[in-house]
Every structure is written in structure tokens, then in C-alpha cells.
């Protein structure tokens, strides 16, 4: 018997060289996870129930079909590390610079220029309970990909005011035992809403000037809408077919935020005027982005800085609502992530 608190998760921060080639331990890290469930393996069998000639309607045989691997959620308090990882694997086009601290410029991959076509980087995922000679659970799932992520910022105190969840998929290929000795758990540089230094939507910084103190919440999400990866020759494990690719479909990026209503409603005026802001037109302080400076790290304040910038955005929908007795505008932002 084992307690779920013994579960350890580790996954590749570096990408696999191919969908069926597992990460080496040197390219893996170990993190805690607010999702307390292990990643399940679901083998699907079929029977001969529908076939005639048996003399009755009941099944008499089972046949192996495929591994139907459910999606798995990595749920974390937002940190510079987990956000850089999630966006890198979800969007696919990464330019890295610096030598600690590092700067990641992450943009959506395009099929015409992506070396792997419509496929994103793959990673391996390890889950263990008492690894070793008497392991309760010790396996490595190979060929995992990020299906999507969600980022939520609320006006509440504590780490839960900034949350990131990452939805992952996997092919069905696995190794058990994993053969991996996970490193010590990483210490992510987490932050809460009070550490955000700029919060700008459509040219309005909701942390300064006349709009200061008006922001209530923001939810952003990315979805790759993967196509099914079964095809002739896609591979097998334990006699069950597994998926051999994850190709993005029609990707979607959404941002919704809620602000308290002020006289004149800048947000509503932007909606009616179809105001579009491009942060790259000589003014990095505009556009749709937020900045956060971390607590002091290794004697250098701001060693971990996240700036999420949406190249072109405009308010597409504004609805009046009431939150805790206050009149608010709930706003959807229309985004053009491929503009740059």
C-alpha cells in the first residue's frame, strides 16, 4: 500500500530527439504537482459481439485494440520556469538567449518553416512511487506533447492568485521500470498577483494612472487541438496500437479579463472603435502583456522576469456584470498571434 503523497513526477525540460526516443535524465527535472492523480494507461479491447455465426449474440473473444491515453494535467502555481516550459512546448518556436538568467522569445511554429512540420516538441514523463526493487509505480511515458495551457490571475492574495495548468497527451509508449533516478525537486520562482509590475491591455496599464486599482482578473489559454495520431505503422506497445504523431489542428488563443467600470469606459470605447494596438510599433509598453519581477534571487532582483506579449489585440466583446456588488466590464480580446 502507498499514500498518494509519495507520488513523484518528473518530465523533460529538454525536447526528445524523436517521438519514440525518451529523454535522458540530464534533460529532466522534478516538480511538485497540484494534480494528485497519476497519469493512467487505458488499454482498449474489442470483442466479437456484433459478428454472426456464433449461434448467439454474446461475445466469445477479446481482441487487443489500442491504448486510449487520457489527457493529463500538470497544475502549478505560476512561476517563470513552468510558464517558459509550457509556452515553449505548446507554441514550438523558441529562441533562447542569455547565460542565466535566460531570455525566451516564444512564438507559434508555422508548418512551412517548422523542422517537424505540424508536430511540436515531445518530452518524456516519469511517475514514481517508491522506485527501486519494491516500486509501487515506476514508469516513463514517452512521446508526450503539450495540448494546451491556461493561465489565471486573480485579485486574491497568495500563490493561488496566479495559476498555470498544462494539459498533456502521450502516445501510449512507456518504459517500466523507468530506469530514471529523478533529481531533487526543483525550486520554482513562483509569484503572486502582488508581484506584477505592469498589466497592460490595449494600451491601458491597469496598475498605474487613472486606471490603477481597476483590474480584477484575467484568464488566458492556448489550445493546439491535436489531430488523432493513429495511422498504419504508428506503432504498438504490449500488442496495442499507439499513436505515432500529434499534429496541431486549428489553434486557438483566448484572453478574457475583468475590470471595474469607470466613467467614460475606455474599454467600451475601444470596442466600438475597433481599436487595435501593436506593441512592436516602437512602444514596448503597449499591447496586451503583463510583467512580473521576482523576489531577490542570488542577490539580483529581477533575475526572473516574465513578459507575455500578444503582438496585436483589440477588444472583441464587452459585457456588463456585477462582481461582489461592483459593476464590472467582462472583456474578450481578439488576438492576432501570427502578425509578427
C-alpha positions, -999 to 999 in steps of 0.1 A, spaced: 0 0 0 11 36 -6 -1 71 0 -6 94 -30 17 119 -13 45 96 -22 40 102 -59 69 119 -76 66 135 -111 94 144 -134 94 154 -171 117 166 -198 126 203 -198 146 194 -229 128 180 -260 132 145 -272 152 139 -304 122 120 -319 87 110 -307 99 75 -298 132 84 -282 130 91 -244 146 120 -226 178 113 -208 178 121 -171 202 151 -178 173 168 -196 146 161 -170 135 179 -139 113 170 -110 84 192 -98 56 191 -74 21 189 -89 -13 200 -75 -29 173 -96 -28 143 -72 -37 116 -98 -11 95 -117 -12 95 -155 -34 65 -163 -28 39 -190 -61 27 -206 -58 -3 -229 -89 -7 -251 -101 -42 -261 -129 -51 -286 -150 -83 -288 -169 -103 -314 -203 -93 -301 -215 -80 -335 -204 -110 -355 -229 -136 -366 -221 -173 -369 -216 -180 -332 -252 -192 -327 -259 -164 -301 -255 -127 -296 -229 -129 -268 -192 -121 -271 -168 -151 -270 -134 -135 -276 -115 -103 -268 -90 -86 -292 -64 -60 -283 -71 -27 -300 -52 4 -288 -40 25 -259 -65 52 -252 -43 75 -232 -63 102 -213 -50 138 -211 -31 146 -180 -30 180 -162 1 195 -147 -12 221 -123 12 245 -107 14 279 -90 26 302 -118 64 306 -120 89 318 -146 101 282 -151 67 265 -156 54 292 -179 85 292 -200 83 254 -203 46 253 -211 47 280 -237 78 266 -253 63 232 -258 29 245 -267 39 270 -293 70 253 -306 92 282 -319 118 292 -293 147 315 -295 169 313 -263 195 339 -253 215 347 -222 235 326 -199 215 328 -167 192 345 -164 178 333 -198 155 351 -222 130 330 -242 113 345 -272 84 321 -279 61 323 -310 38 298 -326 55 275 -350 44 275 -387 42 244 -407 61 259 -436 92 266 -415 89 241 -386 115 213 -390 90 187 -379 61 201 -399 29 202 -379 44 184 -349 55 202 -317 84 192 -294 80 159 -275 91 151 -239 91 122 -215 71 120 -183 82 99 -153 59 90 -124 72 70 -94 61 57 -60 90 41 -41 112 34 -71 136 5 -67 132 -31 -60 97 -28 -44 83 0 -65 46 6 -64 48 27 -95 78 34 -117 72 42 -154 82 66 -180 57 77 -207 75 85 -240 63 109 -267 43 134 -246 32 168 -260 15 199 -246 -21 201 -259 -27 234 -242 -23 256 -212 -43 280 -191 -30 310 -171 -52 326 -145 -45 358 -125 -69 368 -97 -71 397 -73 -67 375 -43 -36 371 -21 -11 342 -20 4 319 -47 -31 308 -58 -37 342 -73 -15 332 -103 -21 297 -115 -9 277 -146 -23 244 -157 -8 224 -186 -28 198 -205 -6 170 -218 -11 140 -241 10 109 -248 13 83 -274 9 51 -253 46 42 -254 61 36 -220 90 20 -202 86 2 -169 106 3 -147 116 38 -159 153 34 -154 154 70 -143 166 84 -109 148 117 -106 168 146 -93 158 166 -63 127 186 -66 133 219 -84 126 252 -66 105 273 -90 104 311 -87 67 315 -81 49 347 -78 15 361 -69 -5 389 -82 11 415 -59 45 410 -77 31 420 -111 47 453 -122 28 461 -154 -6 448 -166 -15 464 -199 -44 456 -223 -49 476 -255 -26 504 -243 -41 507 -208 -19 498 -179 -42 488 -151 -16 493 -124 -9 530 -130 -26 563 -137 -63 567 -138 -69 530 -144 -49 519 -114 -67 495 -90 -94 487 -116 -82 453 -126 -100 422 -111 -89 391 -131 -75 376 -163 -77 342 -179 -56 333 -209 -54 299 -227 -38 282 -257 -52 251 -274 -34 231 -301 -65 209 -310 -43 179 -319 -55 156 -346 -57 118 -338 -23 102 -342 -33 66 -352 -22 55 -387 -9 23 -403 26 18 -388 20 43 -360 35 17 -336 24 -7 -308 30 -14 -271 20 -47 -254 2 -56 -286 -19 -24 -285 -17 2 -312 -2 36 -301 -3 70 -316 27 80 -338 23 117 -341 5 147 -326 -1 174 -352 -18 207 -344 -52 215 -359 -68 249 -357 -50 265 -328 -68 290 -306 -56 316 -282 -80 334 -259 -77 362 -233 -106 374 -211 -102 400 -184 -124 418 -159 -121 454 -148 -141 477 -127 -162 502 -147 -151 539 -147 -166 570 -161 -162 571 -198 -154 533 -201 -121 533 -221 -128 496 -228 -162 501 -243 -149 530 -264 -121 507 -277 -147 480 -286 -169 504 -306 -138 519 -324 -122 485 -330 -90 499 -316 -60 478 -324 -27 481 -307 6 467 -319 33 467 -292 61 464 -317 55 498 -333 82 514 -313 65 512 -280 70 480 -259 48 494 -232 17 490 -253 -2 459 -264 -15 431 -243 11 419 -218 20 416 -181 54 419 -165 65 404 -132 97 409 -113 106 381 -89 118 383 -54 156 387 -50 174 357 -65 211 351 -59 215 387 -49 200 401 -81 165 415 -81 146 407 -113 167 377 -122 134 361 -132 112 382 -154 82 372 -174 67 394 -201 38 379 -221 32 400 -252 4 395 -277 15 412 -309 -19 426 -320 -50 428 -299 -84 445 -298 -114 442 -276 -140 420 -293 -167 417 -267 -176 437 -236 -204 427 -212 -215 445 -181 -217 423 -149 -218 426 -112 -190 411 -90 -192 415 -52 -216 444 -56 -194 463 -81 -202 470 -117 -176 455 -140 -168 450 -177 -160 415 -187 -139 417 -219 -128 393 -246 -97 402 -265 -94 393 -302 -58 384 -309 -35 380 -340 -6 360 -328 7 355 -363 11 392 -370 48 391 -361 
